[in-house]
Amino acid sequence: MIHLIRGPTTREQLTEMLEVWEDFVKVAVDIRLEILAGGGETHADCEKLLLDEGSLQEDVWGATWWSGINAVTHESMINTGLTR
């Protein structure tokens, strides 16, 4: 399940976002609006939700949150090809 997060994440949201991959959560973050979409099979799933909510493409970055080590990696295809 993909959640749109505008504040602290609840335990229930986190559990639901972990349903797809169990060990990690694909996320996309709007760095200007400071909102996150997390869950789903791909970063693009989360990106689409943010774009549908009014985010601008140049403000959206993808990452993966690893639950076991509480770490974030930034290896998303949605991060490529943009001039910042």
N, C-alpha and C positions, 0 to 999 in steps of 0.2 A: 504494500500500500504506500502511495506517495502522500506525504504530508507537506503542507506549506507552513513553515515555522516563522513566526514573527517575534517570538520571545523565547524564554527557556523551554526546552524540550521536556515533555512529560515522559515518565516511564512507559506508559501505554503507547505513546507515539513511537518511542524508540523500539519497543518490542514489535510493533507492527511494521516499522521500516526494516527491521532485521529479518522479517519473514522470507524475503526473496533469497538472500545470500547467506544468512545466518551469522557469518563472521564479519561482514562489513556492510556499509550502506553507501550507495551511490548518491551523491548530492550535487546540486548546482546552487550557487550563491549569487545573489545580486549584490555586488559590493557597494553600489550607490544607495539602494533602498535598505540594505542590511536585512534581507530576508533570505531564507533557505528553503529549498524544496529537497526532500530526501525520501529515498525508497525507490522502488521500481527496478527494472532490469538493467537500464542503461542511464548514463548521465543525460542523454538526450531526452529521456522521459521526464526528468526533473527540469531540464532546460525548457521544455515545451510548456510546462505548468507555469513557470516564471514568466515566459513570454506572453502566455495567455492572460496573465495577471497584470500586464503592462510594463514588464521589465524591458529594457533595451538590450539588444544582443551584445553590444560592447561592454555592458556592465555585468554580464553573466559568466561565471567561471565554474568549472566542474572539478570535483575532487572525490576522494573516497575516504570515509571514516572507518577505521579498523577497530572493532569493539574490544578485542582481546588485549590490545596494547594501547588503546585510547590514543591513536595517532591518525594524522591526516596525510594523505599523499595526493599529489596534483598531477595525475597522468590521464587527463581526459582529452578526447579528440575535440571537444567543444572549445578547448583553450588554444587551438592552433589556428594560424592564419589571420589573426587579428593584430592590428597595429595599436599599440597602447601608448 
